[in-house]
Amino acid sequence: MLKLYNTLTRKKEVFKPIKKPQVGMYSCGPTVYWYQHIGNLRTYIFSDILKRVLKYNGYKVKQVMNITDVGHLTSDSDEGEDKIEKAAKKEGKKAQDIADFYLKIFKQDFKKLNISEPDIWCKATKHIKEQIELVKKLEEKGFTYKTSDGIYFNTSKLKDYGKLAKLKIENLQAGKRIAIGEKKNKTDFALWKFSKQPGKRQQEWKSPWGIGFPGWHIECSAMSTKYLGKQFDIHTGGEDHIPVHHTNEIAQSEAAFGKKPWVRFWIHGAFLKLLGEKMSKSKGAISRISDLERQGYKPLEFRYLVLTGHYKKQINFSLENLHNSRISYKKLINIVRNLKNDKKQNSKYVKEFEDAINNDLDIPKALQVLWALVRDKKAVGKINVIKKMDEVFGLDLLKKEKIVIPSEIKGLVNEREKARNQKNWKKADEIRDKIKKLGYLINDTGDGAKLLKK
């Protein structure tokens, strides 16, 4: 029985899809104006784990992820520059080239981290028609009004606006969360923005209200409902989306479609923090997967680090923490790859693992179960259980690594074997230490010596 923490109800609930065994899942994707940092990628590892756990439980998951390539302004108050347009000017490129380049890097990071791609990638610029139609629907129902810079959603028309974040509207101060300007209410938000100087923006479209571009929030409602229906099961994203982006998605979607709740489960991942602060592109200093690789770390070592913390709890990132995770991950890999497959099953450890993952994705607990299994000298069926576990972990625990062994190392291995055959244990140990210093480990097994890369 899978239980998930629902941000909407602030409770852990038994997960039941609208139409079993189908699960519709929408994951807020990146704004592709720059590289995605490892804090962003933690969120996608979390949604990947959720998807894997759903599949492990026999559900057929249809995951949709948006690509924001227009409309995300530099301020949540519907002001500032479009992030894609700003990046295009800065780099002297076309807006779409900017988006395509950073999306390509993002997908490469997915592959490195064993994050399974969504069934549907959907770009905001390819769904302008759907966004305009949704704004028209809201207009027909009386939820919109016009200002000099765009079409806005009137949040005072909804009695339960802000329920996801439990906002107390009367306590919000203009300027802290959102600027007033010509808005009727502090929390009103843009559905369609007018181009200040039509023809100057790279990305703008004709609409019933004038030339412009869609607001940031409308894209997710338009695209998710196009591919998943007017009501679906799960919406994921980072915890920073709760007070504004996801709150506004709910407002416009429930106003337009009349479905409550529009999404059954809202599930949010916590930040990865650097030096005690949220990692942020706006501050200019970010760490990317490629940065970690340049320092000698493997992407799956970072994935292992992420899995050691519960998705709802913030993780403080440091190279020291990553190094410790590397040591644990390598030790685990070395143990697992030296196990023999007895082709047996082990229901005890499978049940403990399933209890953990189905208890709101308690992956840290599931990892403890894995370690208990590999250390249990009496346990049988280890390989079969690990294979099942790795369907969720995605750590390539049983993947055979191809090692290109330098001729120097091969020579030392042969020399050591000769010393062992001659029972010259001192010399054999000296050669083992030399091999270790060169970056390789030797495990002596019943089938002979096995060489592993450190």
C-alpha positions in Angstrom: 0.0 0.0 0.0 1.7 3.1 -1.2 1.4 6.2 1.0 2.5 9.7 -0.2 2.6 13.0 1.6 0.1 15.4 -0.1 1.1 19.0 0.2 -2.6 20.0 -0.6 -3.9 18.2 2.5 -0.7 18.3 4.6 -1.2 14.6 5.3 0.3 11.3 4.3 -2.4 9.5 2.3 -2.9 6.1 0.6 -2.3 6.7 -3.1 -5.2 5.7 -5.3 -5.2 6.8 -9.0 -8.2 8.1 -10.7 -8.2 5.3 -13.2 -6.2 2.3 -12.0 -3.7 1.1 -13.2 -3.0 4.4 -15.1 -1.3 7.3 -13.4 -1.0 10.7 -14.9 2.0 12.6 -13.6 3.1 16.1 -14.4 6.5 17.4 -13.4 7.5 21.0 -13.5 10.4 21.2 -15.9 13.2 23.7 -16.4 13.3 27.2 -17.7 16.0 26.7 -20.3 17.9 30.0 -20.2 21.0 28.6 -18.5 22.5 25.5 -17.1 20.5 23.5 -14.5 22.5 23.2 -11.2 22.7 20.2 -8.9 20.0 21.7 -6.7 17.6 21.6 -9.7 18.7 18.1 -10.5 17.9 16.9 -7.0 14.2 17.7 -7.7 14.3 15.6 -10.9 16.0 12.7 -9.1 13.1 12.8 -6.6 10.4 12.8 -9.3 12.3 9.9 -11.0 12.3 7.9 -7.8 8.5 8.6 -7.4 8.0 7.4 -11.0 10.1 4.2 -10.4 8.2 3.4 -7.2 4.9 3.8 -9.0 6.1 1.4 -11.7 7.4 -1.0 -9.1 3.9 -1.1 -7.6 2.5 -2.1 -11.0 1.1 1.3 -12.2 1.4 2.4 -15.8 2.8 5.9 -15.5 2.4 8.6 -18.1 4.8 11.4 -17.2 4.7 14.8 -18.8 7.3 17.5 -18.3 7.2 21.1 -19.5 10.0 23.0 -21.0 9.7 26.8 -20.3 11.1 28.5 -23.3 9.0 31.7 -23.0 7.1 33.7 -20.4 9.2 33.2 -17.2 10.0 36.7 -16.1 12.9 37.6 -13.7 10.3 38.4 -11.0 7.3 36.5 -9.6 5.5 39.8 -9.6 4.9 39.7 -13.3 7.6 42.3 -13.9 11.1 42.3 -15.3 12.6 40.7 -18.4 11.8 37.4 -19.9 14.6 35.1 -18.9 15.0 33.5 -22.3 15.0 36.9 -24.1 17.5 38.3 -21.6 19.8 35.3 -22.2 19.5 35.7 -25.9 20.5 39.3 -25.8 23.4 38.5 -23.4 24.8 35.7 -25.6 23.9 37.3 -29.0 21.8 34.4 -30.1 18.3 33.5 -31.1 16.0 32.8 -28.2 15.1 29.4 -29.6 18.8 28.5 -30.0 19.3 29.4 -26.3 16.5 27.2 -25.3 17.6 24.3 -27.5 21.2 24.4 -26.3 20.4 24.4 -22.6 17.7 21.7 -23.0 20.3 19.5 -24.7 22.6 19.9 -21.8 19.7 19.2 -19.4 18.9 15.9 -21.2 22.5 14.9 -21.1 22.5 15.4 -17.3 19.4 13.2 -17.1 21.2 10.4 -18.8 24.3 10.7 -16.6 22.1 10.6 -13.5 20.0 7.6 -14.7 16.9 9.8 -14.6 14.3 8.3 -16.9 13.0 10.8 -19.4 9.3 11.8 -19.3 6.9 10.2 -21.8 6.2 13.7 -23.2 8.4 16.8 -23.3 6.3 19.8 -24.1 7.7 23.2 -24.9 5.6 26.3 -24.0 6.4 27.9 -27.5 4.8 24.9 -29.2 1.5 25.2 -27.2 0.6 28.9 -27.6 -2.7 28.0 -29.2 -3.7 25.9 -26.1 -2.7 28.7 -23.7 -4.7 31.3 -25.6 -7.7 29.0 -25.6 -7.4 28.5 -21.8 -7.2 32.3 -21.2 -10.3 32.7 -23.4 -12.1 30.1 -21.3 -11.2 32.0 -18.1 -12.4 35.3 -19.7 -15.7 33.7 -20.6 -16.2 32.6 -17.0 -15.5 36.1 -15.7 -12.1 35.4 -14.0 -10.0 37.9 -16.0 -9.5 41.7 -16.4 -7.3 43.8 -18.6 -4.6 46.3 -17.6 -2.2 48.3 -19.7 0.4 45.5 -19.7 -1.7 42.3 -20.0 -4.6 40.1 -19.1 -4.8 39.2 -15.4 -6.5 36.5 -13.3 -8.7 37.9 -10.6 -7.9 35.8 -7.5 -10.7 37.4 -5.4 -13.2 35.4 -7.5 -12.0 32.2 -5.8 -12.9 31.8 -2.2 -10.2 29.1 -1.7 -7.3 30.8 -3.5 -4.0 30.0 -1.8 -5.1 26.7 -0.3 -2.0 24.8 -1.4 0.3 27.2 0.4 -2.3 28.0 3.1 -1.8 31.7 2.3 -3.5 34.3 4.5 -4.2 36.9 1.8 -5.1 39.7 4.2 -1.6 39.4 5.7 0.3 39.7 2.4 2.0 42.9 1.9 2.4 44.4 -1.6 6.0 44.4 -2.6 7.0 41.4 -0.4 5.3 38.7 -2.5 3.9 40.6 -5.4 3.7 44.2 -6.6 0.2 45.8 -7.0 0.6 48.2 -10.0 -2.8 48.1 -11.8 -3.8 44.9 -10.3 -7.1 44.7 -8.4 -5.6 42.3 -5.8 -2.1 41.7 -4.4 -2.2 38.1 -5.6 -3.5 38.5 -9.1 -1.2 37.2 -11.8 -0.6 37.6 -15.5 -2.2 35.2 -18.0 -1.1 37.1 -21.1 1.5 39.9 -21.3 1.5 42.5 -24.0 4.7 43.3 -25.8 5.9 46.8 -24.8 7.1 47.4 -28.3 5.6 44.9 -30.7 8.2 43.5 -33.1 11.1 44.0 -30.7 10.8 40.7 -28.8 12.1 37.6 -30.5 9.1 35.6 -29.2 5.6 37.1 -29.4 2.3 36.1 -30.9 -1.0 37.6 -32.0 -3.9 37.0 -29.6 -7.5 38.3 -29.1 -6.1 40.9 -26.7 -3.0 42.1 -28.5 0.5 41.0 -29.5 2.4 39.5 -26.6 3.3 36.2 -24.9 1.8 33.9 -22.3 2.3 34.3 -18.5 4.5 31.7 -16.9 1.7 29.8 -14.9 -0.7 29.3 -17.8 1.6 27.0 -19.8 1.6 24.3 -17.1 -2.2 24.3 -16.9 -2.6 24.2 -20.6 -0.1 21.5 -21.4 -0.8 19.2 -18.4 -4.5 19.1 -19.2 -3.9 18.6 -22.9 -1.9 15.4 -22.3 -3.3 14.2 -18.9 -6.9 15.4 -18.9 -8.8 18.0 -16.9 -8.1 16.1 -13.7 -5.1 13.9 -13.0 -3.2 12.2 -10.3 0.1 13.7 -9.4 1.9 17.1 -9.8 5.5 17.3 -8.7 8.0 20.2 -8.3 10.4 21.9 -6.0 9.1 23.3 -2.7 9.8 26.9 -4.0 6.9 26.5 -6.4 4.3 26.1 -3.6 3.4 29.7 -2.7 3.2 31.2 -6.2 3.6 29.0 -9.3 1.6 26.0 -8.1 -0.9 28.1 -6.2 -1.7 30.0 -9.4 -1.8 26.8 -11.5 -4.5 25.5 -9.2 -6.5 28.7 -9.2 -6.7 29.1 -13.0 -7.2 25.4 -13.6 -10.0 24.9 -11.1 -11.7 28.1 -12.3 -11.5 26.9 -15.9 -12.4 23.3 -15.6 -14.5 23.2 -12.4 -12.7 20.1 -11.2 -11.8 20.1 -7.5 -9.2 19.0 -6.7 -7.7 19.6 -10.2 -4.7 17.4 -9.1 -5.2 14.7 -6.5 -1.6 14.7 -5.1 0.8 17.6 -5.0 4.3 16.3 -4.1 7.2 18.6 -3.5 10.9 18.0 -3.1 13.1 20.0 -0.7 16.1 22.2 -1.6 19.7 21.2 -1.9 21.5 23.8 0.1 25.0 25.2 -0.4 26.7 26.7 2.7 23.3 26.8 4.3 21.6 28.7 1.5 19.4 27.6 -1.4 21.4 27.0 -4.5 20.3 29.6 -7.0 21.1 30.6 -10.6 20.2 34.2 -9.8 23.2 34.5 -7.6 25.5 33.4 -10.4 27.4 30.7 -8.5 26.1 27.2 -9.2 27.5 23.7 -9.2 26.7 21.6 -12.2 27.1 17.8 -12.8 30.0 18.6 -15.2 31.7 20.6 -12.4 31.6 17.6 -10.2 32.9 15.4 -13.0 35.9 17.8 -13.5 36.7 17.2 -9.8 36.7 13.4 -10.4 33.3 12.6 -9.1 30.8 10.3 -11.0 27.2 11.4 -11.5 25.9 8.3 -9.8 27.9 9.2 -6.7 25.9 12.4 -6.5 22.7 10.4 -7.1 23.7 8.2 -4.2 24.2 11.3 -2.0 20.7 12.5 -2.9 19.1 9.2 -2.0 20.6 9.3 1.5 18.2 12.2 2.4 14.4 12.0 2.4 13.0 14.1 -0.5 11.0 16.3 1.9 14.2 17.2 3.9 16.8 19.7 2.8 20.3 18.5 2.1 23.4 20.5 2.8 25.7 19.9 0.0 29.5 19.9 0.4 32.4 18.2 -1.3 33.0 16.4 2.0 29.5 15.0 2.0 29.9 14.0 -1.7 33.2 12.3 -0.9 31.7 10.3 1.9 28.9 9.2 -0.4 31.5 8.2 -3.0 33.2 6.0 -0.5 29.9 4.3 0.5 28.8 3.9 -3.1 32.1 2.4 -4.2 32.1 0.0 -1.2 28.6 -1.1 -2.0 29.4 -1.6 -5.7 32.5 -3.7 -4.8 30.5 -5.9 -2.4 27.6 -6.4 -4.8 29.8 -7.2 -7.8 31.6 -9.9 -5.9 28.3 -11.7 -4.9 27.4 -15.0 -6.6 24.0 -15.5 -7.9 22.3 -18.4 -6.1 19.1 -17.7 -8.0 17.1 -17.8 -4.8 14.5 -15.4 -3.5 14.4 -13.6 -0.2 10.9 -12.4 0.9 12.1 -10.9 4.2 14.3 -8.3 2.6 12.0 -7.6 -0.2 9.2 -6.9 2.2 11.4 -4.6 4.3 12.4 -2.7 1.2 8.8 -2.4 -0.1 7.6 -1.2 3.3 10.3 1.6 3.2 9.7 2.8 -0.4 5.9 2.7 0.1 6.1 4.8 3.2 6.3 8.1 1.4 9.4 7.2 -0.6 11.6 6.5 2.4 14.6 5.8 0.3 17.2 6.4 3.1 15.5 3.5 5.0 15.5 1.4 1.8 19.2 2.0 1.5 19.7 0.7 5.1 17.7 -2.4 4.1 20.1 -2.9 1.1 23.2 -2.5 3.3 21.7 -5.0 5.9 21.1 -7.5 3.1 24.6 -7.3 1.6 26.2 -7.6 5.1 24.0 -10.5 6.2 26.2 -13.6 5.8 23.3 -16.0 6.1 21.0 -14.2 3.6 20.1 -16.0 0.4 18.8 -14.5 -2.9 20.9 -11.4 -2.7 21.4 -10.8 -6.4 17.6 -11.2 -7.2 16.7 -8.8 -4.3 19.3 -6.3 -5.3 18.0 -6.4 -8.9 14.5 -5.5 -7.7 15.8 -2.8 -5.4 17.8 -1.2 -8.2 14.6 -0.8 -10.2 13.9 2.0 -7.8 17.4 3.2 -6.8 18.7 3.5 -10.4 22.3 3.1 -9.2 23.5 0.5 -11.7 24.4 -1.8 -8.9 24.7 -4.9 -11.1 26.0 -3.2 -14.2 29.3 -4.6 -15.3 31.9 -1.8 -15.6 34.2 -2.2 -18.5 37.7 -1.5 -17.3 40.5 -0.8 -19.7 43.5 -2.1 -17.8 46.9 -0.4 -18.6 49.7 -2.8 -19.6 51.7 -1.6 -16.5 48.9 -2.8 -14.2 48.5 -6.1 -16.1 52.2 -6.7 -15.7 52.0 -6.0 -11.9 49.0 -8.4 -11.6 51.0 -11.2 -13.3 54.0 -10.5 -11.2 51.9 -10.7 -8.0 50.4 -14.0 -9.2 53.8 -15.4 -9.6 54.8 -14.2 -6.1 51.6 -15.8 -4.6 52.3 -19.1 -6.4 55.8 -19.0 -4.9 54.2 -18.2 -1.5 56.2 -15.0 -1.4 53.5 -13.2 0.5 55.6 -10.2 1.4 56.3 -9.4 -2.2 52.7 -10.1 -3.2 51.5 -7.6 -0.6 54.0 -5.0 -1.7 52.8 -5.3 -5.3 49.1 -5.1 -4.1 50.0 -1.8 -2.4 51.7 -0.5 -5.5 48.6 -1.4 -7.7 46.4 0.4 -5.1 48.5 3.6 -5.4 48.0 3.4 -9.2 44.2 3.5 -8.7 43.2 -0.2 -8.7 42.1 -2.8 -6.2 42.6 -6.5 -6.2 40.1 -8.9 -4.7 41.3 -12.5 -4.3 38.3 -14.9 -4.9 37.9 -18.6 -5.4 37.9 -17.9 -9.1 41.2 -16.0 -9.0 42.2 -12.4 -8.6 39.7 -9.7 -9.7 40.7 -6.2 -10.6 38.6 -3.2 -9.7 39.1 0.5 -10.3 39.1 2.6 -7.2 
